Amino acid sequence: MKTLHSVQYLRACAALLVVFAHAFSHQIGTDNLLVVMAGRLGVILFFVISGFIMVYISGSGPFPALDFLKRRAIRIVPLYWLFTGLAALLAALAPSLFQTTVFTWPHFLQSLFFIVHEAPERGGASPLLSLGWTLNYEAYFYVAFAALAFLSVTSRIFALTVFFVAMWLAGLLLAPSDPVIKFYLNASPLAFVIGAWIGWAYLRDGSMFVTHRVWTLGAMAAAGAILAFTDDGTPLMREIGFAGQVAWGGGLLVLGLVLEAQLGRWRLLEQLGNASYALYLSHMFVIGAVTNLSGRLVGHDHPATVFLVSFISIVASCIASLVIHAAFEKPVLRLLSNRNGQRSLTSSRPAAV
């Protein structure tokens, strides 16, 4: 299965948006709408890409569900457990480093196994490694996708669409207060569905992604990003803002596929795409270290310092992710894949998340 360089580049961009958001919010808080929205747009782009890749790698017919879930576990679990373990260790031994994260054994174990639960002290359906909320959605989508493995790709995606739309509508109608129920009755999985439909179209006829749609797709992505900023927290505008985020993610993905044949090899962006999962999971530790060190040395009062520290945090996070990917992620994935008689997940096949 050929590597789609555009998808790798977009994975890098999605991760960098999240890193950008956290690098600035770690210093100036979460009141800045641009900073907050950058993180949201990055996550939704990740979700759309993941939905696309699941269809792309599973093909147009039925597939073995257990094998699929095993490959997904090999792909996401080792690195997630590593950083969840690190967060747990720090929370247990140096709790002053965290504002809301606390260590308890139930919280830790449920986080490891993607069991959605209410976080102690913090509230909300957040795992111990707070970034893991997106992986809980990934796992949710994987299980639903695998449960329909016996169907053709068209029937599978149609069933997924009906299911996740029904769950979203139930959330709107019931407006549950329980954080676990709210997690499942949420619109977020619809981003995976949009990506899955794009994957369906690509499998059916990749040639339909032609260049004369470039400007339309670019305008769609830009309009979606602008629409995302209309989210003011009220129920209606939250859903409209989410629609904008999905339009952004879907438009960018299709635009990338349209331009696939014209894109050159951007080595650094490709490497960051390969390491995007490591970048996503590790960057908060790097940002925290850089920010704490800079706060002791120069403080965070001057705007120039905020920009400089944020820039250093982003660069340091990227460097750390490349090292983690090369030194830990690739060897572990290769080892586990070979043990299970699977093609290496670090080869040309694009990886999810």
VMD Tcl script that draws the C-alpha trace (Angstrom):
set ca {
  {0.00 0.00 0.00}
  {1.60 3.22 -1.13}
  {2.57 5.99 1.22}
  {0.36 9.06 0.93}
  {2.78 11.88 1.62}
  {-0.01 14.43 1.84}
  {-1.53 12.50 4.74}
  {1.82 12.40 6.53}
  {2.24 16.15 6.05}
  {-1.25 16.79 7.41}
  {-0.56 14.60 10.43}
  {2.47 16.76 11.14}
  {0.39 19.93 10.76}
  {-2.30 18.58 13.09}
  {0.26 17.76 15.77}
  {1.97 21.13 15.39}
  {-1.35 22.94 15.86}
  {-1.87 21.13 19.15}
  {1.71 21.84 20.23}
  {1.30 25.52 19.29}
  {-1.87 25.75 21.39}
  {-0.30 24.18 24.46}
  {2.99 26.07 24.14}
  {1.15 29.39 24.41}
  {-1.65 28.36 26.77}
  {0.92 26.99 29.23}
  {2.05 30.60 29.72}
  {-0.96 32.81 28.99}
  {-3.81 30.50 29.95}
  {-6.78 29.36 27.89}
  {-8.58 32.68 27.46}
  {-7.10 33.37 24.04}
  {-9.57 32.09 21.42}
  {-6.93 31.73 18.70}
  {-4.79 29.52 20.90}
  {-7.72 27.35 22.00}
  {-9.09 26.99 18.49}
  {-5.71 25.98 17.08}
  {-5.74 23.00 19.41}
  {-9.30 22.06 18.49}
  {-8.61 22.29 14.77}
  {-5.53 20.10 15.19}
  {-7.49 17.41 17.05}
  {-10.35 17.36 14.54}
  {-7.87 17.10 11.69}
  {-6.33 14.11 13.48}
  {-9.77 12.49 13.79}
  {-10.64 13.02 10.12}
  {-7.28 11.58 9.04}
  {-7.72 8.59 11.34}
  {-11.16 7.79 9.90}
  {-9.69 7.96 6.40}
  {-6.75 5.71 7.26}
  {-8.91 3.04 8.88}
  {-10.83 2.67 5.61}
  {-7.69 2.95 3.50}
  {-5.85 0.13 5.30}
  {-8.85 -2.20 5.78}
  {-9.94 -2.22 2.12}
  {-13.33 -2.47 0.47}
  {-14.50 -5.82 1.80}
  {-14.81 -7.63 5.14}
  {-11.69 -7.99 7.26}
  {-10.69 -9.95 10.42}
  {-11.85 -7.82 13.33}
  {-9.50 -9.25 15.96}
  {-6.49 -8.82 13.71}
  {-7.51 -5.23 13.07}
  {-7.87 -4.49 16.80}
  {-4.55 -6.18 17.54}
  {-2.80 -3.99 14.97}
  {-4.44 -0.89 16.41}
  {-3.36 -1.87 19.93}
  {0.22 -2.44 18.77}
  {0.15 0.97 17.12}
  {-1.17 3.09 19.99}
  {-0.69 1.25 23.29}
  {3.11 1.12 23.88}
  {3.76 4.85 23.56}
  {0.54 5.73 25.39}
  {1.43 3.45 28.29}
  {4.92 4.91 28.42}
  {3.70 8.49 28.84}
  {0.74 7.58 31.01}
  {3.19 5.78 33.28}
  {5.46 8.81 33.30}
  {2.54 11.11 34.17}
  {1.44 8.72 36.92}
  {4.96 8.59 38.38}
  {5.27 12.37 38.42}
  {1.78 12.83 39.86}
  {2.53 10.37 42.64}
  {6.03 11.60 43.50}
  {5.83 15.32 42.64}
  {2.14 16.31 42.71}
  {3.06 20.02 42.91}
  {4.03 19.84 39.21}
  {0.35 19.44 38.30}
  {-2.61 21.73 38.80}
  {-5.44 19.20 38.57}
  {-3.90 15.78 37.83}
  {-3.81 13.41 40.79}
  {-2.69 9.81 41.01}
  {-5.00 7.05 42.18}
  {-4.71 3.41 41.20}
  {-8.24 3.18 39.74}
  {-7.64 6.35 37.73}
  {-4.33 5.01 36.46}
  {-5.58 1.53 35.51}
  {-8.74 2.77 33.84}
  {-6.65 5.24 31.87}
  {-4.30 2.51 30.67}
  {-7.15 0.45 29.23}
  {-9.12 3.31 27.64}
  {-11.99 2.96 30.11}
  {-13.81 6.28 30.10}
  {-14.35 7.49 33.67}
  {-14.65 10.66 35.70}
  {-11.25 11.97 36.70}
  {-10.68 12.52 40.43}
  {-10.30 16.18 41.42}
  {-10.22 17.36 37.82}
  {-13.72 16.20 36.87}
  {-14.83 15.42 33.36}
  {-14.10 12.21 31.46}
  {-10.36 12.69 31.35}
  {-7.68 9.99 31.69}
  {-4.64 10.49 33.89}
  {-2.63 11.67 30.89}
  {-5.09 14.38 29.93}
  {-4.19 14.23 26.23}
  {-5.48 10.67 26.25}
  {-9.09 11.82 25.89}
  {-8.54 11.82 22.13}
  {-7.24 8.25 22.30}
  {-10.38 7.23 24.15}
  {-12.30 8.47 21.12}
  {-9.89 6.63 18.83}
  {-10.49 3.40 20.76}
  {-14.26 4.01 20.67}
  {-14.15 4.38 16.90}
  {-11.86 1.37 16.44}
  {-14.22 -0.92 18.37}
  {-17.26 0.32 16.43}
  {-15.36 -0.06 13.15}
  {-14.21 -3.59 14.03}
  {-17.71 -4.62 15.13}
  {-18.83 -4.04 11.53}
  {-15.86 -5.87 9.97}
  {-18.16 -8.45 8.38}
  {-19.76 -5.82 6.13}
  {-18.58 -4.28 2.88}
  {-16.95 -0.89 3.23}
  {-20.06 0.95 2.00}
  {-22.39 -0.80 4.42}
  {-19.87 -0.44 7.23}
  {-19.49 3.31 6.87}
  {-23.23 3.79 6.41}
  {-23.87 1.86 9.64}
  {-21.19 3.85 11.46}
  {-22.76 7.07 10.24}
  {-26.21 6.07 11.47}
  {-24.82 4.96 14.83}
  {-22.73 8.04 15.58}
  {-25.38 10.46 14.32}
  {-27.92 8.72 16.56}
  {-25.58 8.99 19.54}
  {-24.99 12.68 18.84}
  {-28.73 13.40 18.51}
  {-29.38 11.50 21.74}
  {-26.84 13.75 23.44}
  {-28.61 16.86 22.14}
  {-32.01 15.60 23.28}
  {-31.01 14.19 26.67}
  {-28.33 16.76 27.60}
  {-26.78 14.36 30.15}
  {-24.77 15.71 33.08}
  {-22.80 12.53 33.72}
  {-19.34 13.07 32.14}
  {-19.04 9.48 30.90}
  {-22.41 9.56 29.15}
  {-21.58 13.01 27.76}
  {-18.36 11.59 26.35}
  {-20.17 8.94 24.32}
  {-23.11 11.12 23.28}
  {-20.86 13.68 21.67}
  {-20.38 14.96 18.14}
  {-16.62 14.29 18.06}
  {-16.80 10.77 16.47}
  {-18.53 12.32 13.46}
  {-15.11 13.68 12.43}
  {-13.93 10.06 12.05}
  {-17.02 9.35 9.95}
  {-16.26 12.22 7.58}
  {-12.75 10.87 7.15}
  {-14.15 7.39 6.55}
  {-16.39 8.65 3.74}
  {-13.40 10.38 2.16}
  {-11.55 7.06 2.39}
  {-14.53 5.33 0.76}
  {-14.44 7.77 -2.16}
  {-10.68 7.36 -2.50}
  {-10.94 3.56 -2.58}
  {-13.69 3.63 -5.19}
  {-11.95 5.96 -7.59}
  {-8.79 7.77 -6.58}
  {-8.77 9.54 -9.95}
  {-11.85 11.50 -8.94}
  {-9.59 13.65 -6.79}
  {-8.66 16.02 -9.59}
  {-6.83 19.30 -9.47}
  {-9.60 21.59 -10.68}
  {-11.15 21.39 -7.20}
  {-8.15 22.90 -5.48}
  {-9.54 26.39 -4.99}
  {-12.94 25.11 -3.94}
  {-11.40 22.80 -1.37}
  {-9.08 25.52 -0.10}
  {-12.04 27.86 0.30}
  {-14.00 25.13 2.08}
  {-11.19 24.51 4.57}
  {-10.71 28.24 5.17}
  {-14.44 28.83 5.59}
  {-14.61 25.90 8.00}
  {-11.79 27.33 10.10}
  {-13.53 30.71 10.21}
  {-16.86 29.09 11.10}
  {-15.16 27.23 13.94}
  {-14.56 30.56 15.67}
  {-18.29 31.15 16.00}
  {-18.37 28.68 18.89}
  {-19.24 30.83 21.91}
  {-20.09 27.95 24.23}
  {-23.85 28.01 23.68}
  {-25.40 24.74 22.48}
  {-26.33 25.93 18.98}
  {-23.09 27.76 18.25}
  {-21.06 24.89 19.66}
  {-22.56 22.55 17.05}
  {-22.11 25.12 14.28}
  {-18.52 25.63 15.34}
  {-17.97 21.88 15.30}
  {-19.38 21.72 11.77}
  {-16.80 24.32 10.79}
  {-14.02 22.28 12.36}
  {-15.08 19.17 10.44}
  {-15.32 21.16 7.19}
  {-11.79 22.38 7.85}
  {-10.45 18.88 8.46}
  {-12.30 17.25 5.59}
  {-11.45 20.03 3.16}
  {-7.75 19.89 4.01}
  {-7.62 16.10 3.70}
  {-9.28 16.06 0.28}
  {-7.11 18.99 -0.81}
  {-4.02 17.03 0.20}
  {-5.19 13.98 -1.76}
  {-5.91 16.14 -4.79}
  {-2.37 17.56 -4.67}
  {-0.70 14.24 -3.78}
  {0.94 13.75 -7.17}
  {2.22 17.33 -7.23}
  {3.70 17.43 -3.75}
  {7.44 17.11 -3.42}
  {9.28 15.30 -0.67}
  {9.42 17.64 2.29}
  {11.77 15.58 4.42}
  {11.32 17.37 7.75}
  {7.54 17.51 7.47}
  {7.46 13.85 6.48}
  {9.59 12.94 9.49}
  {7.35 14.96 11.79}
  {4.36 13.19 10.26}
  {5.95 9.85 11.07}
  {6.66 11.06 14.60}
  {3.35 12.90 15.04}
  {2.01 10.40 17.58}
  {5.17 10.72 19.65}
  {4.95 14.50 19.28}
  {1.34 14.53 20.44}
  {1.95 12.41 23.54}
  {5.29 13.87 24.62}
  {5.00 17.58 23.98}
  {3.32 18.57 27.25}
  {6.26 17.18 29.21}
  {8.71 19.13 27.08}
  {6.65 22.32 27.21}
  {6.31 22.02 30.98}
  {10.05 21.62 31.41}
  {10.94 24.53 29.11}
  {8.31 26.81 30.62}
  {9.29 26.07 34.22}
  {12.97 26.61 33.45}
  {12.35 29.87 31.60}
  {10.04 31.08 34.37}
  {12.84 30.72 36.88}
  {15.39 32.39 34.62}
  {13.54 35.25 32.91}
  {9.87 35.10 33.90}
  {6.84 35.30 31.62}
  {5.83 38.92 32.01}
  {7.12 40.37 28.74}
  {5.23 39.48 25.51}
  {8.52 38.90 23.71}
  {9.45 36.32 26.32}
  {6.14 34.51 25.82}
  {6.77 34.23 22.07}
  {10.41 33.21 22.52}
  {9.64 30.55 25.13}
  {6.75 29.23 23.04}
  {8.97 29.00 19.98}
  {11.68 27.18 21.94}
  {9.05 24.85 23.40}
  {7.73 23.97 19.95}
  {11.19 23.33 18.52}
  {12.25 21.30 21.56}
  {9.04 19.25 21.37}
  {9.68 18.45 17.70}
  {13.27 17.40 18.37}
  {12.20 15.25 21.33}
  {9.49 13.55 19.26}
  {11.94 12.65 16.49}
  {14.28 11.09 19.06}
  {11.44 9.20 20.78}
  {10.12 7.95 17.47}
  {13.52 6.69 16.34}
  {14.75 5.34 19.67}
  {11.56 3.85 21.12}
  {8.48 3.89 18.93}
  {9.90 2.37 15.74}
  {11.86 -0.44 17.43}
  {8.91 -1.39 19.66}
  {6.44 -1.38 16.78}
  {8.79 -3.45 14.65}
  {9.35 -5.95 17.46}
  {5.66 -6.36 18.29}
  {4.63 -6.52 14.64}
  {7.18 -9.22 13.86}
  {6.14 -11.25 16.90}
  {2.56 -11.20 15.72}
  {3.48 -12.11 12.15}
  {2.32 -8.76 10.83}
  {3.85 -6.45 8.31}
  {5.82 -3.78 10.11}
  {3.69 -0.83 11.08}
  {6.66 1.44 10.56}
  {6.89 0.69 6.86}
  {5.23 2.54 4.03}
  {1.74 2.02 5.37}
  {0.41 5.28 6.83}
  {-0.29 5.02 10.54}
  {-3.27 6.35 12.40}
  {-3.25 9.03 15.06}
}
mol new
graphics top color blue
foreach p $ca { graphics top sphere $p radius 0.5 }
foreach p [lrange $ca 0 end-1] q [lrange $ca 1 end] { graphics top cylinder $p $q radius 0.2 }
display resetview
